[in-house]
Amino acid sequence: MAGGEIVPYQGAAGVLSTYLSQENGSASDNTPDNFGVDIFIDDFEDEFPMPDSADIEGWVPESRRANEQRPWGQQFGARPKVHEVNQPFKAQERGWRLLDLHPNRDHKEEYYRLAGTPAELRIMLQIVRATREMVGRNINFEEWFKLWQDGFPEFKENRATTNFPLVGEHPWRGKTENKPRFREWTKPQQRLNFGFRTIEYWRDRSNETESIVLSGTDLQLVNHIIQIEYEGGGAGASKNLNRTWPLLKGQPEIKLYFLGDKKASGEISFRIMDKSDDPKNPLPSISKLDLTKYARLIKENFAVPELFTWEKGREVVSYRNRYQGFEGWYLCKNETAGRALISRMLAVAGHQLDESSLRFTTAPASAFPADPPDITVLGEVIGQNADRPIVDVKFYRAEIKLSKIRTPIFLNERARIVYE
């Protein structure tokens, strides 16, 4: 029906002809919009904002971002840009249209050339955009690095009790002049040609002599940098940075044993990093006087005025600082119990707690039930012991293991110093 007039049915051929005419445009009609994709492109670039009359108050915040000038979750100036390569009249002659999609109009080096009818282009534009988000190509390295080097100051909501302050001393390095930096090696055209970029990265911008070359996509570079920060960078980085975590193997190891009711027990250990019993090791040789000192410190921290109680439970308190000789996680009732345990071990090794090395992880009670149900194996009902039981265990004894001596050397038994 058009203008009140009933349009007669034209048959299947007529319907197809009308559809193709709308898709390909009319050679006699010079109006570009009639080609069928221009209006769609305008809305696509702005992520299809709803009209002012639409009721979007009840929508979740992310679904309202287009109407809040944040199309596709980006700043308005960084929204996509679709550039028309062959104009509508030329496209009408050939039967298809050619477009270049720039997912971020501020970064022209990334683009995707698309060709097809308007219906095909509408589908392809949305598929390319969605695929980028699913594979992580939507990450912009420069924007990420600005936040990284400053310790993510915009992320404030859950940092009331963080180990990393928002202001003052730099959270990654201690001082702002020590924050990381990078230098771009590849030009925009090279990044486009090769599909990756190469940078030179400094963990500490004040130290010009220690840098490492990183290469990959923006997402891969982010992963590289995080790995270097928390894991020392691996063998490739150690050659350039000369700054990796020290090895724990071969260093003197102190072990502490705990006992509780109903056969409950516990065992923890840490390494002494400033002494060695290996003549080839350049560190000072460990002495009998050192062993006496460790035994005395163990007694002071774990046996007097009463035996120290390790409150074991479902939660995990981990402490990773190889420079201090620690790389372990401990099951505790809560963070306070974990801190108490780790602090006393550190005191024996002659160190203080480093907050940046401490992590606390909670576990739901349903994951580790106190009374797990029985199971049936080969027709027999088998009772199951609780994983991560909540139990108190008290300090029982301590020993030290040296790499060149096969048997451990006993240091303490409860409040009594065995090695003197």
Secondary structure, DSSP 4 states (H G I P E B T S, - for coil): -BTTBPPPP-HHHHHHHHHHHHHH--TT---GGGGS-HHHHHHHHTT-PPPTTS--TTS-GGGGGGGGT-GGGS-GGGS-EEEESS-HHHHHHHT-EEEEEESSTT-TT--EEEEE-HHHHHHHHHHHHHHHHHHTTT--HHHHHHHHHTT-TT--TT-TT-SS-SSSS-TTTSSGGG--EEEE-S-HHHHHHHS-EEEEEESSTT-TT--EEEEE-HHHHHHHHHHHHHHTTHHHHHHHH---PPP-TTS-EEEEEEEEGGG-EEEEEEE-SS-BS-TTSSSPBP-HHHHHHHHHHHHHHHTSSS--EEEE-SEEEEEEETTTTEEEEEEESSHHHHHHHHHHHHHHHT----GGGEEEE---GGGS-SSPPPEEETTEEE--PPSS--EEEEEEEEEEE-TT-SS-EEEEETTEE---
